[in-house]
Amino acid sequence: MNMFYILINARPKPGTSEASKTAGAFVNCWVLKATENEAKDRVSFMLENDGWIINEIQEIKKVDKEYYSSDSEGLAYFEQALTDGEVLIINTWPLEIQ
């Protein structure tokens, strides 16, 4: 298995509770999968089920523990994904910022 970091620009699906207050989000994802395509498919499935539409995958790369040697927050998410298989952090911005 490989750990993939994926950065996504997303927006809430119309009609969801998020759509009434949120213009969009950057989603930081750590996903433990065999291939990049499997990682993208898993993230897409999870976001779709949670009421999000992917605008763009801005970054995807394979990462390891050493990659986070000077980033304790990133390391914590990486290590949590090793345990849970995936971690998604959704950072939203309000409608007014559009």
QUIGI-V137340 format. One line per field, one symbol per residue. psi: psi as a letter, one per 40 degrees, with the letter a starting at -180 (. if undefined). burial: b if it has 24 or more other C-alpha atoms within 12 Angstrom, else e. Layout:
# QUIGI-V137340
psi->???
burial->???
This chain:
# QUIGI-V137340
psi->iihhhhhihiiiiieidddeehdaihhhhhhhididdddddddddddddefihhdhhdihihiidddfdfgddddddddddddedihhhhhiiidde.
burial->ebbbbbbbbbbbbeeeebeeebbbbbbbbbbbbeebeebbebbbeebeeebbbbeebeebbbbebeeeeeeeebeebbbebeeebbbbbbebeeeeee
